[in-house]
Amino acid sequence: LNNMINIPLTKILFLDIETVGVQPDWDSLVKHNEALSFQFEHYFNWFQKRFPEDGANGFGQMFVNRSALVPEFARIVCVSVAFVTESGEVKMQSFSDLDEKKMLLDVQKLLHRVGELGFFLCGHNVKGFDIPMMAKRMIMNGIMPPKILPGHDTKPWEIKALDTKEVWQYGGYGSIASLELMCVCLGVESSKTMEITGNKVHEAFWVKKDIEGIVKYCEKDVSVLIDVIKKLKELK
């Protein structure tokens, strides 16, 4: 049986994370971690090249808008995972804690367990974002990343990750492949219709303290991933 996705549905851990800047704003960063703020200034040009629209208002705006994308300047506020049981039931679990280290220790346990069971991680840009973000934040918190997170010496064919971004790019590396666009094209309802979307997570966490809203948004993205993979598995 030739299938676009050859991994059994029951062996996939669907995953999405939400990140925010490591501090609420630029002044807090300077106050709480001056060395890191120097590094941010040092890399400001790098940020400016990638996000020219945020560069005009100096460090402050850029930090609030974009630090969540870079592990060194970010922190994880939510990790949502789900798997599908043999009977087709979806089991969802979310980890969110104001104490990032405590949360990541729980995530480490779970990832270790699913790794032992031969699961694959599935996410959108999971190889480019979620995996390095989780691994680096774990390392920065003194936690050993579990084996299921591929490291610098993992052979490409040993990587137990199914990246829907790669699946959708179909080898066309210059192609645009956002989860939202993919959903629209596959007729799957995306999460972008919600109150909180990716770029509002920083504010939702630091200003509105709306952890619950962030978790809902994160879980919705995980449900979307399941729908997308099911769609791809149904191709005749």
Summary of the structure (lengths in Angstrom):
residues: 236
radius of gyration: 18.0
end to end distance: 10.2
largest distance: 59.2
contacts: 700
relative contact order: 0.17
helix: 55%
strand: 14%
